[in-house]
Amino acid sequence: MQFRTRPRFRCEKPIISQNEIGRWRASCILPQSHLQSWHSLSLIETSMREPYNVSINPLVYCLAFISGFIIMSVELLGGRILSPYFGNSIYVWGSVITVFMVSLSIGYLVGGKLSLYQVSLRRYGLFFIIAATALLPTIMLGEKILDAVFLRVEDPRYGSLLASTLIFLVPTALLGMIAPYSVRLLVENTNHSGHVAGRLYFVSTLGSALGTLGTSFYFVLYFEVNQILTTMVVILLSAGIVSIAAHQVARSE
Amino acid sequence: MNKKVTIIVATLCGLIIFSTTWAAVIHEEKSLYRNIEVKESVNRRCLVFAIKKGDRNQTCMDLTDPQKVVFPYARMTFAGLLLNPQPSSILVIGLGGGTIPTVLATLYPDSQIDVVEIDLAVVDVARKYFAYSESERSRVYVQDARVFIKRAGLRGVTYDLVILDAFTGDYIPEHLMTAEFIEETARLLSPNGVLVANTFSTSALYDHESVTYNKVFPEFINFKMPNTGNRVIIATIKPLPSHRTMQERAMKLTDILTTYSIDIRSFLPYLKRTKDWRQDVRPLTDQYSPANLLRNN
């Protein structure tokens, strides 16, 4: 077992922001002036990562890959879920993609904010479990929501936009929280923050690519939409449990 | 020397083939859904949904005889009239060049005809190049068929004849192939209503689609003609009429349909009711509808 001494506070002021293609970016600014130091200090007090006695990085990368995979898989199924009600036109895809982008950006913001407080694999795991729970209404109530929106909104553009907001906003935002939180779990010092963010970006986007490919090429050929979604829920739950278990095991006394 | 002769002969052959099949593109546009071309040769004008790998003619018009229905599958669609020879309200899904609604409008001037076409550009092209015209009794709705049919069902509208012709051949709208969609469409049929669907006759999709229709209609007419790649499904709310009834109706319709080059009597031997597909495949549903993938299997 590896034993490392780490600086207790790595990133005094993490800044989570979105780049031009809508993905998260994390950076750190060191306290520069005395004027700022009191403020930074208050952040130092709260932004504390649970110390672990083994490297948790492979696990975090793996979980970030899973979240990337699931986000895009659900997004692709989104078009499928809406098409019986609003058709398959370009604006239906427009609605789905818009809602996913908005939800992710909200998720990045909230996830980044939460990474300022007590940061641990247990909380990280909780995100996965809550996201899994939030996907359940998509499976169980999706049709009811679609029926209700279809009856109330005549224009299929706004109908599909409203329906996808109701069905996908919450679970996608929760999945979006995972990315910036992962950065906080991985970053050990400010010099490496860009490197870490890049690698995480790479892993989770690769997950998204495979989620897209797998769903559109193969999953839909063998499984029903709800079977795929249920599998995603199970994977998210398992990921959450693994993360919480890892927290218990690797936590240093 | 020999080589030269070969080259000359080959060039000549090429020129001959080129000149007989050559067609001028008289209109070209990129719509929201596809590339549209209108091609014209010596005596034909065709609407083409251009795709790099082999264009698909959607509708052709014989310029020397504009009333003629050129495509076999379009002619086959009229077999639906054998199950209800006097439809007073008609719904056509998919306009193309407008052949089917135009012929129906002249056959039944008193009937109400609704046409649903997703692509506004196709509607404009049909008006401009294929003499398609709307009237009080014949209206076109630019909408996704699934949305139209769902809304029509909510309003309680019914039709005596529904023709599904939304499949361009290269891309299949998967939400228009599911059992739920067929159920929604069946709900629009009046007690004497007939559903005519122009569908696929090859690949794994044939089995899946047959099973799907069979789920909604325990019995239907499976209409395939030799030398065409199409299959037309004809289903009714009431039990199917006897062969004799259809024969009698065909006799009455023969004269009027001959004007459009439709030989309805020739259809009779091919209006089969046997289930010649694999019954053990999964029906297509809103949950499971990989129609485009099944087509390649």
Chai-1 contact restraints between the chains, C-beta under 6 A:
chainA,res_idxA,chainB,res_idxB,connection_type,confidence,min_distance_angstrom,max_distance_angstrom,comment,restraint_id
A,S83,B,H175,contact,1.0,0.0,6.0,A-B,restraint_1
A,P84,B,H175,contact,1.0,0.0,6.0,A-B,restraint_2
A,P84,B,D286,contact,1.0,0.0,6.0,A-B,restraint_3
A,G87,B,D144,contact,1.0,0.0,6.0,A-B,restraint_4
A,G87,B,R146,contact,1.0,0.0,6.0,A-B,restraint_5
A,G87,B,V147,contact,1.0,0.0,6.0,A-B,restraint_6
A,N88,B,P173,contact,1.0,0.0,6.0,A-B,restraint_7
A,N88,B,H175,contact,1.0,0.0,6.0,A-B,restraint_8
A,S89,B,D144,contact,1.0,0.0,6.0,A-B,restraint_9
A,P156,B,V147,contact,1.0,0.0,6.0,A-B,restraint_10
A,V220,B,P290,contact,1.0,0.0,6.0,A-B,restraint_11
A,L221,B,P290,contact,1.0,0.0,6.0,A-B,restraint_12
A,L221,B,L293,contact,1.0,0.0,6.0,A-B,restraint_13
A,E224,B,Q287,contact,1.0,0.0,6.0,A-B,restraint_14
A,E224,B,Y288,contact,1.0,0.0,6.0,A-B,restraint_15
A,V225,B,Q287,contact,1.0,0.0,6.0,A-B,restraint_16
A,N226,B,Q287,contact,1.0,0.0,6.0,A-B,restraint_17
